[in-house]
Amino acid sequence: MSVNIWLDDIRPAPEGFIWCKSVNQAKHQITILEFSLNSVGVIDCDHDLGDYAKDGGDGIKLLDWLEKKHRHYTIRLHTMNPVGRQNMEAVIKRNNWTQRP
């Protein structure tokens, strides 16, 4: 089973995503589905128009939390600015997770 998390405290999620206004809300949604979950799609869109150097912040927090679960996940990163995507891809690589487009 997979889940798609949309991290944004302002813009509602498109169809197929669970709208999480905070990292804690995203953690709660993942915890509910945890036992049947093997794939997580994440978009951190909070900062996509902001400071590129800080982009991916909430997404990185969520991936760091997933790392502590010591499970292998397939991660799908959805469209975001290039710096945010690069920052999140570094976490995925560090954890040896599989990444799908």
C-alpha positions, 0 to 999 in steps of 0.5 A: 500500500502507498500513501501520498503526503502533501505538506502545505499549510495553505494550499489544499492537496490535489486528488490522490494526496492526503493534505497534511498541514504539518509534519506531525499530521503527516506522521499521524497519517503514516502511523495509521497506515504503517503496517500495510505501508511500503511506499510513501509519496512526499511533496513538501510544497511549503517553501516552493516559492520561498528561500531555496536554501531552506527548501525541503525542510518539512519533507526532510523532517518527515523523511528523517522520522521515517528513517528512525522506523528502520524500514525500507520504503519506496519514496516518490518525490513529486514536483518541487523546486530543484534544491528541495528535491536535491536535499530530499534525494540526499536523505533517500540515498543516505537511507538506501531507500528505493526511489520511484518517479 
